[in-house]
Amino acid sequence: MRNIRDLEEKMCEPSAGLVRDITLLDGDIMILGVGGKMGPTLAKLAKNAVDRAKEQKQIYAVSRFSKGSLRSELEAYGVKTIAADLLDEDQLHQLPDVKNIIYMVGHKFGTTGNEHFTWAMNSFLPGLVAKKFKNSRIVSFSTGNVYPLTSVKNGGVSEEYPTAPIGEYAQSCLGRERVFTYYSHKYNIPQLHFRLNYAIDLRYGVLLEIAKSVKEGKPVDVTMGHANVIWQGDANDMALRSLLFCSSPPQTLNVTGPETMSIRWAAEQFGELMNRTPVIIGEEQDTALLSNASKAHKLFGYPRVTLREMIEWTADWLEYEGETLDKPTHFQEREGKY
């Protein structure tokens, strides 16, 4: 992969399972909050899956579309776009009633000092959306941040593990789940909480941050010594397929790769690929933010893109000076301050 076109073609290639499952899904699909890091490729993946399955489903993409060319790009791809501020109740209620909702709206970075907005976006808005789409099924993007830091010896926590979010961002994300769950009970709305960490795109993500530090001779802090990662294309594929597993009360699903990845090991891998010597600082702590996604792997199979492939692709992308986004994940954060 040498450019954005190559990258998106790879990321938006539907799996055979998604093509099959899209034929089992009744109704159109609407993506709320399509303007984030994952939304554009999810919309394109959905359109590709519908086309591959020869279905007549319409893909809707909703965002404020306040800047940039994303709206025209999605329209050219065959995705129906709608510009709306979802916190404006009049605009929300004007949206068409669509059977399948992928909810990607959220606010993370900039929470500190602007906590009220984070809570409005992450915990208040889901109630408005649930009432509007009470006759739909809803897959709502959540996060592994709703869990506490746990021992790296445990290999990540499964969905049965008690939530204990650290910091206001993570607390508001658990609030999102709780509010959606309330309306699931009230209106019998089939739902699934999609607890993701961390999606990898060659333009951003945990691996890119490690690789850039290694390439530039900057320190790699291994205090948060381990992480989970998953190829963004695989995560989006699973999100769409999750529509078939919505229920009331809601399902909860951890979504990430199968490995508990060592940050030190990843830095060393990039060092070998890029002929650099990583600068390692800090000492690995006994705990980290880690998820066990075996339930998702049982439903959908293991991710198609492996960890070593992601590392090799990321190193290659940097060596050929591929486009990157200035959107750090702050995966090293241990106190929940974003």
Disulfide bonds with the S-S distance in Angstrom:
none
